[in-house]
Amino acid sequence: MRGGTELNRPEREQEEHRSILEAWRRLSSAETEAMEAGDWVHLARVQDAKATLQDRLSRSEYVPDRNDNDPGLGSLMSEILERERSNLRLLERRKDEAKVEQAAVECSRRNLRRQQKLFVGRTATSWQCYS
């Protein structure tokens, strides 16, 4: 209901569409915060919520067009698209950082294995001279 008047079906669909997009924008911001914090569990929950919204959008019969009487809808959609692109870039950066960290851990693991082999080899030789 807008201004105390009953909305007709196209207006209700438009309001529902706007509501979904506003929720999407909030979730996209939460997605950014989760990625920046490295909170991958929270990120998964946010993405599950976005999947639910995606389902609602796909079932919606509303199709925005240039004749919509909601001028803010276009800017809302543009803001969401920019946030999604930004999140994609952030996720790519975080993946690259994780790959570098994984490579460093793997290098350390190999070095430790080499050291372990050297130590085990010396220990076995040392014990043999007491036998």
C-alpha positions in Angstrom: 0.0 0.0 0.0 1.4 3.4 -1.0 -0.1 6.6 0.5 -3.1 4.7 1.9 -4.3 3.5 -1.5 -4.5 -0.1 -2.6 -1.8 -1.1 -5.2 -2.9 -2.7 -8.4 -1.2 -5.9 -9.6 1.6 -4.3 -11.6 2.4 -1.9 -8.8 2.5 -4.8 -6.3 4.8 -6.7 -8.6 7.0 -3.6 -8.9 7.1 -3.1 -5.1 8.0 -6.8 -4.7 10.7 -6.5 -7.3 12.1 -3.4 -5.5 12.0 -5.2 -2.2 13.9 -8.2 -3.6 16.5 -5.9 -5.1 17.0 -3.9 -1.9 17.5 -7.2 0.0 20.0 -8.3 -2.7 21.9 -5.0 -2.2 22.1 -5.6 1.6 23.3 -9.1 1.0 25.9 -8.0 -1.5 27.2 -5.6 1.2 27.2 -8.4 3.7 29.1 -10.5 1.1 31.8 -7.9 0.8 32.2 -7.7 4.6 32.4 -11.5 4.9 35.1 -11.7 2.2 37.1 -8.8 3.7 36.9 -10.6 7.1 37.7 -14.0 5.6 34.5 -15.3 7.2 33.8 -18.0 4.6 31.0 -19.6 6.7 29.1 -16.4 6.8 29.8 -15.8 3.1 28.2 -19.2 2.4 25.1 -18.3 4.4 24.8 -15.0 2.5 25.2 -16.7 -0.8 22.4 -19.2 0.2 20.2 -16.2 1.0 21.0 -14.7 -2.4 20.1 -18.0 -4.1 16.7 -17.8 -2.4 16.3 -14.2 -3.7 17.4 -15.4 -7.2 14.6 -18.0 -7.0 12.1 -15.4 -6.1 13.3 -13.1 -8.9 13.0 -15.9 -11.5 9.4 -16.6 -10.4 8.4 -13.0 -10.5 6.3 -11.9 -13.4 7.5 -8.3 -13.2 9.8 -7.2 -16.0 11.2 -3.7 -15.5 11.1 -1.4 -18.6 11.8 2.1 -19.5 8.3 3.2 -18.8 8.4 2.3 -15.1 7.3 5.0 -12.8 10.1 4.2 -10.3 13.1 6.2 -11.4 15.2 4.8 -8.5 14.9 1.3 -9.7 17.5 1.7 -12.5 20.0 3.3 -10.1 19.4 0.5 -7.6 20.1 -2.1 -10.2 23.2 -0.3 -11.4 24.4 -0.1 -7.8 23.8 -3.9 -7.3 25.7 -4.7 -10.6 28.7 -2.6 -9.5 28.7 -4.2 -6.1 28.6 -7.6 -7.7 31.5 -6.7 -10.0 33.4 -5.4 -7.0 32.7 -8.5 -5.0 34.0 -10.7 -7.9 37.2 -8.7 -8.0 37.6 -9.0 -4.2 37.0 -12.7 -4.4 39.6 -13.1 -7.1 42.1 -11.2 -5.0 41.3 -13.4 -2.0 41.7 -16.5 -4.1 45.1 -15.3 -5.4 46.2 -14.5 -1.8 45.1 -18.0 -0.7 47.1 -19.6 -3.6 50.2 -17.7 -2.6 49.7 -18.8 1.0 49.1 -22.4 0.0 52.3 -22.3 -2.1 54.3 -21.0 0.9 52.8 -23.7 3.1 53.6 -26.4 0.6 57.2 -25.1 0.3 57.5 -25.3 4.1 56.0 -28.8 4.1 58.6 -30.0 1.6 61.4 -28.3 3.6 60.2 -30.0 6.8 60.1 -33.4 5.0 63.6 -33.0 3.8 64.8 -32.0 7.3 62.9 -35.0 8.7 64.6 -37.4 6.3 68.0 -35.9 7.2 67.3 -36.2 10.9 65.9 -39.7 10.7 68.9 -40.8 8.6 71.3 -39.5 11.2 69.5 -41.0 14.1 69.3 -44.4 12.5 73.1 -44.2 11.8 73.8 -43.1 15.4 71.9 -46.0 16.9 73.6 -48.5 14.6 77.0 -47.6 16.2 75.7 -48.6 19.6 74.4 -52.0 18.5 
